[in-house]
Each structure stands twice: as C-alpha cells, then as structure tokens.
C-alpha cells in the first residue's frame, strides 16, 4: 500500500477530513497560481470511476473544448463498487445506473458520450497492464494529432485512482506525450502545506460563475452518490457536503 493510500484509508469518506475554509485560506496565501495550458489537439481524460472526471476536471474540460481541443473521456471501471453490500441495488444494477448518470453529466457539459471500459470497481490495481493496453489502443486512433492525457492523480489515495494515474504516467513516458493529473480525494485526507505533496507542480484553473453553475448541474446527475439509496448503512451517500465543498470551489487544480 502506498503512503497516500494508507493516509486515505486512515481518513474514511465518512470523516470530515480537512475543512474547505482551511484549504481556501492556505491556497489563497500561496497564490497567484500558474494556470495549466492544454496545448494539444486531443485531450484524453481518464477516470477510475464514473464521476471522477466531472468532479475534478469539468472546468478544465470545458475550457479545452472552448479552445478547439477535442476532449475524449474514458471511464476505466464499471462503478459497481460504490455501495458494497447494498440491500437495495445489486452491483450490476448500480453499474447500469452510474453509467446512465455519467452519460447525463457528460451531455450537460457538452462532451461526447464517454468511453466505457467496464473493469471491476475496486480492482483496478490488479488490471494495470490491461488498462495500459486499453488506453494505448484509444490513443492509436489519434496518431496524427497532438495528444495529451488528463488523469486522476497517481497519489490520490484511492487505490483505483492511483492505478489509473500510474497507467497514465506509464503511457506518457512510453509515448512522450504530456500528462496532467487532477486530485480528488487528496483534498479530503491531506493537510495544507503537506510536505509529501509536490505543491510546486500544482496549477490552478479558475472557474467563472457560469462554468461553475454548469459543473454543479453535471454533478447533480450523480444521484446515486449524492443521496442515500435507502436508510440502510450500506446505502449511505458517498459524496458528502464537506467533500463537495472541495470539488465545487471556484477553481480546479491539476499537477503538471
């Protein structure tokens, strides 16, 4: 287990983690932040689960589209593992619902329908060679274009996130293409100024109110994650208000 995965495990999603006002104060003190530049023709966005890319990178994807970049989103897992032991929905039912939710969110953001890979949610760290092959085959479709990868961060804590991030890093090194990485769970388990995090590589993309409102609408599509499936403990909401406060702020961050 990586150090970041151990820290993620020690601060479960049901805990409050680091409060957003604490992050906001610290981030403001470190600014102004450099902005990321997606100087590519095709941006392939990798998510471990159906909602990662919307939560972590909606504004950056919107900006890339506005700049004439073709954005392709790829969801590596089936999303079936968000509610283990649920008495309300079986894993196949949950996967189908989350598929519909991500398709709806993508439509709100003006994205093409996501590419679905259907690998097991919660088991991506055992499928890294397969993920490299899947993403590599997709990139082969754009051989004549300048391509970049925007992936969930390789040190985000969640094992699936980290596996997808390592996949992106391996492909970026092999093919000599740029890789950017957006954190999601880092904001929950890390602390401002944490010495284990490469803050010097962090870039900020500001969101104006119009873009942020569209992002909020896209996030609302993930009802299975925002609201309990039932009163059972296994059906509790995954995305708490304190977690959303990190991901619906007026700027998104990415590691270059």
PLY file of the C-alpha trace (Angstrom):
ply
format ascii 1.0
element vertex 256
property float x
property float y
property float z
element edge 255
property int vertex1
property int vertex2
end_header
0.00 0.00 0.00
1.34 3.44 -0.92
1.79 6.13 1.71
-1.08 8.15 0.20
-3.34 5.06 0.11
-2.60 4.42 3.79
-3.50 8.00 4.64
-6.70 7.76 2.60
-7.62 4.56 4.48
-7.00 6.31 7.79
-9.45 9.11 6.95
-12.57 7.36 5.57
-15.09 9.31 3.50
-17.46 9.43 6.49
-14.93 11.58 8.38
-14.87 15.32 7.83
-11.23 15.44 6.80
-9.64 18.82 6.19
-12.22 21.62 6.19
-12.59 23.67 3.00
-12.11 27.06 4.75
-8.70 25.83 5.87
-7.81 24.89 2.31
-9.19 28.15 0.91
-7.12 30.28 3.27
-3.94 28.35 2.55
-4.46 28.25 -1.23
-5.05 32.00 -1.30
-1.83 32.60 0.63
0.17 30.53 -1.87
-1.19 32.34 -4.92
-1.21 33.55 -7.53
-1.12 30.09 -9.05
0.12 29.42 -12.57
-2.57 28.17 -14.94
-2.37 24.88 -16.85
-2.10 25.07 -20.64
-3.52 22.19 -22.62
-1.51 22.79 -25.78
-2.82 19.71 -27.59
-5.35 18.86 -30.28
-6.88 15.89 -28.42
-7.20 15.64 -24.64
-7.97 12.13 -23.36
-9.41 12.34 -19.84
-9.07 9.24 -17.65
-11.31 8.47 -14.67
-11.28 5.48 -12.36
-14.99 5.79 -11.56
-17.99 7.42 -13.23
-17.85 10.89 -11.65
-14.10 11.44 -11.05
-13.55 13.49 -14.19
-16.67 15.61 -13.65
-15.82 16.33 -10.02
-12.16 17.06 -10.63
-11.90 18.48 -14.12
-15.23 19.79 -15.52
-13.98 23.35 -15.89
-10.70 22.30 -17.48
-12.53 20.11 -19.97
-14.92 22.95 -20.80
-12.01 25.33 -21.33
-10.28 22.82 -23.59
-13.43 22.41 -25.70
-13.78 26.20 -25.96
-10.19 26.36 -27.21
-10.94 23.88 -30.00
-9.46 20.81 -28.31
-11.25 17.50 -28.90
-11.97 16.03 -25.45
-12.41 12.27 -25.06
-13.46 10.91 -21.67
-12.66 7.37 -20.59
-14.12 5.62 -17.53
-11.97 2.60 -16.63
-14.21 0.87 -14.05
-17.85 -0.18 -14.12
-18.66 1.86 -11.00
-20.32 -1.13 -9.33
-18.39 -0.93 -6.07
-19.55 2.34 -4.54
-22.05 0.67 -2.15
-20.68 -2.73 -1.04
-23.34 -4.92 0.50
-26.21 -2.68 -0.57
-29.59 -4.31 0.10
-31.18 -2.00 -2.46
-29.12 -2.36 -5.64
-27.02 -5.24 -6.90
-23.59 -4.42 -8.35
-24.86 -4.82 -11.96
-27.81 -2.55 -11.21
-25.54 0.04 -9.65
-23.14 -0.13 -12.60
-26.02 0.44 -15.03
-27.31 3.39 -13.03
-23.89 5.01 -12.76
-23.39 4.55 -16.49
-26.59 6.50 -17.14
-25.58 9.18 -14.63
-22.20 9.78 -16.25
-23.74 9.89 -19.73
-26.18 12.52 -18.46
-23.42 14.57 -16.83
-21.32 14.43 -19.99
-24.26 15.69 -22.04
-24.72 18.63 -19.65
-21.04 19.52 -20.11
-21.26 19.26 -23.90
-18.99 16.22 -24.05
-19.25 13.27 -26.39
-20.53 10.07 -24.75
-17.80 8.62 -22.51
-15.82 5.55 -23.49
-16.68 2.74 -21.06
-14.14 0.04 -20.20
-16.11 -1.97 -17.62
-13.18 -3.12 -15.47
-14.01 -4.07 -11.86
-14.56 -1.17 -9.49
-12.22 -1.68 -6.56
-9.84 -3.90 -8.51
-8.07 -1.60 -10.96
-4.72 -2.01 -9.19
-4.76 -5.60 -10.45
-5.52 -4.59 -14.05
-2.82 -2.05 -14.85
-1.35 -3.84 -17.91
-4.87 -4.20 -19.30
-5.57 -0.51 -18.70
-2.35 0.46 -20.47
-3.45 -1.62 -23.44
-6.96 -0.13 -23.49
-5.78 3.48 -23.31
-2.95 2.81 -25.75
-5.41 1.44 -28.31
-7.55 4.53 -27.90
-4.57 6.81 -28.43
-3.75 4.91 -31.62
-6.96 6.38 -33.06
-5.34 9.83 -32.85
-1.84 9.08 -34.15
-1.87 12.13 -36.41
-2.83 14.52 -33.59
-1.01 16.17 -30.74
-2.47 14.25 -27.81
-2.32 14.75 -24.04
-3.65 12.81 -21.06
-5.59 14.33 -18.18
-5.86 11.67 -15.48
-6.92 11.30 -11.90
-3.79 11.73 -9.76
-1.39 8.81 -9.18
-1.10 9.70 -5.46
-4.75 10.50 -4.74
-5.10 7.85 -2.04
-7.87 5.70 -3.51
-6.20 2.55 -4.93
-8.24 2.71 -8.15
-7.33 6.36 -8.67
-3.67 5.62 -8.13
-3.74 2.69 -10.56
-5.25 4.86 -13.30
-2.70 7.57 -12.57
0.17 5.10 -12.87
-1.32 3.89 -16.14
-1.31 7.47 -17.46
2.28 8.01 -16.32
3.45 4.81 -17.99
1.79 5.73 -21.28
3.05 9.31 -21.12
6.62 8.09 -20.63
6.35 5.43 -23.32
4.83 7.72 -25.94
6.39 11.02 -24.95
3.06 12.80 -24.50
2.13 15.30 -21.77
0.25 14.11 -18.70
-1.73 16.30 -16.30
-3.28 14.89 -13.13
-6.26 16.14 -11.14
-6.63 15.30 -7.43
-9.99 14.33 -5.96
-9.59 12.61 -2.58
-6.34 14.41 -1.74
-8.37 17.38 -0.53
-10.04 15.10 2.00
-7.08 13.34 3.64
-4.18 15.77 3.11
-3.36 18.96 5.01
-2.33 22.37 3.64
1.41 22.50 3.07
1.73 18.72 3.41
5.44 18.02 2.65
4.60 14.78 0.81
2.73 16.65 -1.93
4.57 18.34 -4.84
2.87 21.72 -4.50
5.40 23.29 -6.90
3.80 21.23 -9.71
0.25 22.30 -8.89
-1.58 24.60 -11.33
-4.95 26.31 -10.88
-7.74 26.75 -13.41
-10.28 29.42 -12.32
-13.99 28.84 -12.92
-16.30 31.74 -13.59
-19.83 31.57 -12.21
-21.35 30.39 -15.50
-18.93 27.47 -15.84
-19.33 26.63 -12.16
-23.11 26.53 -12.48
-22.85 24.08 -15.38
-20.45 21.96 -13.30
-22.91 21.96 -10.40
-25.66 20.79 -12.75
-23.45 18.00 -14.07
-22.56 16.89 -10.54
-26.26 16.75 -9.63
-26.63 13.98 -12.21
-24.84 11.59 -9.82
-27.84 10.98 -7.59
-26.65 7.52 -6.55
-23.57 9.10 -5.00
-25.16 12.25 -3.58
-28.15 10.72 -1.79
-28.62 7.53 0.23
-30.03 4.64 -1.74
-32.06 3.70 1.35
-31.93 4.02 5.13
-29.51 1.09 5.37
-25.97 1.89 6.50
-24.57 0.25 3.35
-26.59 2.68 1.23
-25.23 5.92 2.69
-24.29 8.73 0.32
-20.71 8.60 -0.94
-20.23 12.30 -1.71
-20.75 14.26 1.47
-21.25 18.01 1.68
-17.73 18.52 3.01
-16.25 16.55 0.10
-18.30 18.50 -2.43
-17.11 21.77 -0.89
-13.59 20.94 -2.12
-14.71 19.95 -5.60
-17.22 22.74 -6.26
-14.95 25.63 -5.36
-14.27 28.40 -7.89
-11.08 26.80 -9.21
-9.79 23.37 -10.16
-6.26 22.13 -9.63
-4.01 19.88 -11.65
-0.46 18.58 -11.27
1.80 19.12 -14.27
0 1
1 2
2 3
3 4
4 5
5 6
6 7
7 8
8 9
9 10
10 11
11 12
12 13
13 14
14 15
15 16
16 17
17 18
18 19
19 20
20 21
21 22
22 23
23 24
24 25
25 26
26 27
27 28
28 29
29 30
30 31
31 32
32 33
33 34
34 35
35 36
36 37
37 38
38 39
39 40
40 41
41 42
42 43
43 44
44 45
45 46
46 47
47 48
48 49
49 50
50 51
51 52
52 53
53 54
54 55
55 56
56 57
57 58
58 59
59 60
60 61
61 62
62 63
63 64
64 65
65 66
66 67
67 68
68 69
69 70
70 71
71 72
72 73
73 74
74 75
75 76
76 77
77 78
78 79
79 80
80 81
81 82
82 83
83 84
84 85
85 86
86 87
87 88
88 89
89 90
90 91
91 92
92 93
93 94
94 95
95 96
96 97
97 98
98 99
99 100
100 101
101 102
102 103
103 104
104 105
105 106
106 107
107 108
108 109
109 110
110 111
111 112
112 113
113 114
114 115
115 116
116 117
117 118
118 119
119 120
120 121
121 122
122 123
123 124
124 125
125 126
126 127
127 128
128 129
129 130
130 131
131 132
132 133
133 134
134 135
135 136
136 137
137 138
138 139
139 140
140 141
141 142
142 143
143 144
144 145
145 146
146 147
147 148
148 149
149 150
150 151
151 152
152 153
153 154
154 155
155 156
156 157
157 158
158 159
159 160
160 161
161 162
162 163
163 164
164 165
165 166
166 167
167 168
168 169
169 170
170 171
171 172
172 173
173 174
174 175
175 176
176 177
177 178
178 179
179 180
180 181
181 182
182 183
183 184
184 185
185 186
186 187
187 188
188 189
189 190
190 191
191 192
192 193
193 194
194 195
195 196
196 197
197 198
198 199
199 200
200 201
201 202
202 203
203 204
204 205
205 206
206 207
207 208
208 209
209 210
210 211
211 212
212 213
213 214
214 215
215 216
216 217
217 218
218 219
219 220
220 221
221 222
222 223
223 224
224 225
225 226
226 227
227 228
228 229
229 230
230 231
231 232
232 233
233 234
234 235
235 236
236 237
237 238
238 239
239 240
240 241
241 242
242 243
243 244
244 245
245 246
246 247
247 248
248 249
249 250
250 251
251 252
252 253
253 254
254 255
